[in-house]
Amino acid sequence: MYEDAEDLLDEELENIDDYYLSFEIANQKYAIHIANITGLYQVGDIVKLPDEQEYIRGLIKINNEPIKLIDTRVRLGFEALVLEIEALVNMLKQREQEHKDWLSELELSINENREFRLTTDPHACNFGKWYDSYSTNNEMIANLLKRFDTPHKQIHEIAERARSLVNSGKREDALTLIAQTKDNELKLMISLFSRLYQMIYENSREISIIIDTGEEQVALAADRIENIHNFEPEQIDYERGNKLIDGYVNTDEDTYIILKDDILKIIYN
């Protein structure tokens, strides 16, 4: 069982109908009544099912019982998490390659005695633009990303230094500077990228919320489990509901989308 599940689900709660388990999907907070939740588990191996809807991922085994896993993201109209993660990692691999190419082009421009036209501003390259705008609530990833700042800036700074050396007749010193940067700052960035890819994959393991519908058990895939909340009926704005959503709860911190209690309707409507 997911390591935090027992603490969340074993609390002594009064009037259980007012309590909801909140979780994240595509950076939005959702909630569902806890009354019929029987467990929280990390999503493991999935057995595909033929001729099923796209959002029915297949069967997972919980306590040796096969349970249908619903890709809640896809059901709600978002991109599947696995595709989102692959796109992020592939983008970052391109940014990594661009910095290898940047140094190679700087070296080539010196050897061919021509102008270096790539950006020397660490905030203007594709990685710099992404880095400056990206945010995450994952502290481990956030702390790792901070370590990119210095070597990334140092790489971009050497273009002017190398050109100054060339203008002073010290071409070999400029080429030595580039070689040293490849062996130090670039190598550090490559190592950080490798750790970042691994950390992204490790921290994107979905959690399955196991629900007893009265007819069968089903599992809803969630990006992250958050907490248990006491939402009283008068807090819920039912007017904005639809066939999948009961309503919305606005708190001082966040907006929670309340999913329908009838999970079978979420699956098959």
N, C-alpha and C positions, 0 to 999 in steps of 0.2 A: 504494500500500500504506500501511496505517496506519503513522504515522511511527516508532513504537517497535518495530514488528514485527521488523525486521532484527536489532536488538540482542538481542531475546528468542530468536528462532528460529535464529539463526546461531551460537549458542554451541557450543563443542566439549564434548559431554557424554558421559560414560562410562555404559554400561548404560542406554541411553535409555529402556528400559521402566519405570524407576523415576522418570522425570521427568514432571511434570504442569504444564500451563498453568492458572493460576488466574484467575478472572474473577468479577465481581459481577453478580448478578441480584437485584433487589428487596432490596438491602442484605444479601444473604447471599452468602458466598463459595463458589464451585463450582470444580471442577478436572476436567481431562480429560487423558488421555495425550497427549503431544505427538508421538508417533511418526508419526501420520497427518495431522497438521496441516500444510497447505501454505501458509498465509498468513493475515494479519489485515488486514481492510480496513474502512474506514468504510462504513456502509450508505448507499447512494445511492438512485437511482430503483428502484422496485419495480414489476414488471409482474404484476398480479393474475392468478391462475389460477382458472378456473371449477370448481365442484364439488370443492373441496379442503377438507380439515379446517381448522378455524378457526386452528389454530396454524401452518399453512403459509401464510406471508404472500404468497408469489409468487416470481417469478424476479428475481434481480439479475444483472448482468453483471460478470464478473471476467475481465480479459484477453480481452474479446469472447466469452466463453463463458457461456451462461445457467446459473445455479446456483440451486437451490431454497433459499429462505431460511426457516428455521424460527424462529418466535417462541418462543424458549426459555422466556420468562416464561409465556406462555399454556400451553405444553405442561406446565409444572411447576405450573400452577394459580394463577398470579398474574395481576394485571391487566396488560394491555399497557402498555408504557412510554408510548406516545403518549397513552393515556387518562389515565394517572397525571399526566403533565406538564400536559395540558389542565386537569385538575381542580385542580392546584396553582395554575396561572396564573389560572384563573377565580376561585378562592377569594381570591387576593391582589388581584384587581381589585375584588372586593366590599369587602375591607378598605380599599382606596384610596378607594372611593366613600363608605364610612362616615365617613371623616375629612373629606371635603368636606361631607357632610351634617351632621356634628357641628358644624362651624363655622357652617354656615347656620342650624342650630337654635339655637345660642348667640346669634347675631345676632337671630333672630326672637324669642327669649324676651325679649331686652332691648327690642326695639321694641314688643312686646305687653305688657311689664311683667308677666311671669309667671316662675314658677320654672323653672330649667334642670335637667332630670332625668337627662341623660346622664352617664355616669361621667367623673369628672375624674382618675381614677387610670390612668396609662398602662399599668399592668400588668393592669388589669381589662377593658379593651376587647378585642374579638375579635382585633385585630391584636397587641396586647400579650401576650395569652395564647399565641398562636401563636409570636410572636417569642421569648418567654422559654423555650419548650420545644423550639424547632426547633434541630437541629444538622445540619451538613453537613461532609463531609471535603473539599469543594471549597474551596480557599483563596480563590479569586477571589470566589465567592459569599459566603463567610464574611466577608471584608473589606468587601464592599459592604454587607452587612447591618449591620455595626457603624455605618455612617454614618447609619442610620435612628434610632439611639438618641436623639441630642440633639434634632433637630427634632420627633420624635414626643413626647418629654416636654415640650418647650416649647409644643406645641399644647395639650396637656391642662392645662398650668399656667395658661393665660390665663383659664380660666373664673372662677377665684377672683379674679384681678386685675380682670377686667371687672366682676364683681359688686360688688367693693369700690369701683370707680369710680362705678358707678351709685348705690350707697348714699351716696356722697359728693356726689351731685348732678352728677356728670360723665358723663352719658349719652353725649354726643358723643365724649368721650375713649375711652369703652369701645368704641364702634362703630369709632373710628379704630384702636384696638388690634386688633380683629378683622380689619379690612381689611388692616392691616400684616402680620398673621399669615398671611392668605391669600396675600399677595404675596411673602412670604419663606419661612417654615417649611413651609407647605403646598405652595408651588410647588417647594421643594427635595424634599419627600417624593414629589411626583408625578414629578419627574425621576428620583429614585432607583427608584421603582417601574418606570418605563419601562425603565431600564437592567437592573433585576432580571429582568423578563420576557425581555428579549433574551438575557441571560446564561444563564437557565435553558434556553431553547431551544438556544442554541449549545453548551451543555455536556451536552446530553442526546442527542447523536448516537450511535447504537449502533455497535458494532464487530461485524463478521461474522467468525466463526472458520471458515475454510475447511478442510473435512476430506475426505480421500480415503477412501471406504469400501471401495475395491476394486472396487465396481460403478459408482459414480458419485461426483461431488463434491457435497457439500451444505454449507450455511452455517448456523451457529448464531448467533443474535443475542445479544450480551451488552451489558449496560449499560456495563461498564468492564472493561478488561484490567488484571490486577494484576501477576503475576510468574510465574516458573518455580520449581517446588519439587521437591525430591528426597524423595518419599514411598516408603519401603520397604514391602513387603507386610505386615510385622508391625505397621506403624503403622496399618493400615487396619482399622477395625471393620466386617467384612462382615456381621455378624448383623443390622444395621439396614438392609440394602439392600432394594431392591424391583425392579420391572421396569424402572425408569429409572435407579436409583441403585445403584452397586456397594457403597458403604459411606461411612464418615465417618473423617476424620482430625482429631484434636484436637491443636493445638499450644499453646504458651504464649500466643500472641497471638490465635488464631482457631480456629474450626471450619470445616473444608472438606468439602463434600459432593462425593464422587467420582462422576461420571456414568459410565454404562456405556460400554465401548469400542465396542460395536455400535451405531453411530449410527442405522442403519436401524431398529433396534428402538425407539429413542427416538422416531423419527418415526412409525412405522406401528403399534406395539403399542397 
